[in-house]
Amino acid sequence: MTILVGDSGVGKTSLLVQFDQGKFIPGSFSATVGIGFTIGGERFRRGRELEEGVVTGSAVADGAMPPLQEYGVPFMETSAKTGMNVELAFLAIAKELKQRAVQQPDEPRFQIQDYIESQKKKSSCCSFM
Ligand SMILES: Nc1nc2c(ncn2[C@@H]2O[C@H](COP(=O)(O)OP(=O)(O)OP(=O)(O)O)[C@@H](O)[C@H]2O)c(=O)[nH]1
């Protein structure tokens, strides 16, 4: 089972709907279970500003957000609105869970962040084809 957690209104439901139905339905969900979670909320708000062309790339790198990688948390940016990385995010989590289930103690661990980066590169390199 996978649970999406995050501040109210950060887009958990929209992300799931985009993955499930392949579409973005703006502003159409009533609040579901809410849990305080500031890091995800901050990251989301910036993502949304970026989509709408308000914040530039340099503003994203200004260090205002805690770098999740410092805490060992795999991280990727997604957008329920554009569909960016949505399928990849769920696929990566599914792969991680599957690997954990079959993992032998002497085997190297599945590196989810490396997998995400390799898949992102693959899609950008071939998106014109
Ligand atoms: N621009 C943009 N808006 C989004 C995106 N994802 C969600 N939204 C909007 O943000 C608002 C909240 O989205 P929800 O999916 O309901 O958020 P939630 O995290 O499930 O909210 P709770 O149920 O209250 O926890 C809605 O108006 C969505 O249309 C996104 O990727 N881009």
The ligand as an ORCA input file, in Angstrom:
! r2SCAN-3c Opt
* xyz 0 1
  N      -1.241     24.332    -11.014
  C      -1.413     23.195    -10.344
  N      -2.426     23.074     -9.482
  C      -2.558     21.902     -8.839
  C      -1.691     20.809     -9.052
  N      -2.096     19.785     -8.262
  C      -3.175     20.232     -7.616
  N      -3.463     21.493     -7.953
  C      -4.580     22.312     -7.439
  O      -4.377     22.490     -6.046
  C      -5.618     22.400     -5.349
  C      -5.566     21.307     -4.300
  O      -5.392     20.051     -4.945
  P      -5.845     18.692     -4.254
  O      -5.444     17.582     -5.158
  O      -7.287     18.753     -3.843
  O      -4.921     18.717     -2.955
  P      -4.869     17.662     -1.739
  O      -3.453     17.625     -1.285
  O      -5.476     16.363     -2.120
  O      -5.753     18.408     -0.671
  P      -6.416     17.817      0.695
  O      -7.428     16.823      0.286
  O      -7.000     19.016      1.354
  O      -5.304     17.222      1.518
  C      -6.701     22.149     -6.411
  O      -7.273     23.388     -6.748
  C      -5.922     21.576     -7.576
  O      -6.546     21.841     -8.819
  C      -0.612     20.969     -9.976
  O       0.211     20.078    -10.236
  N      -0.524     22.191    -10.597
*
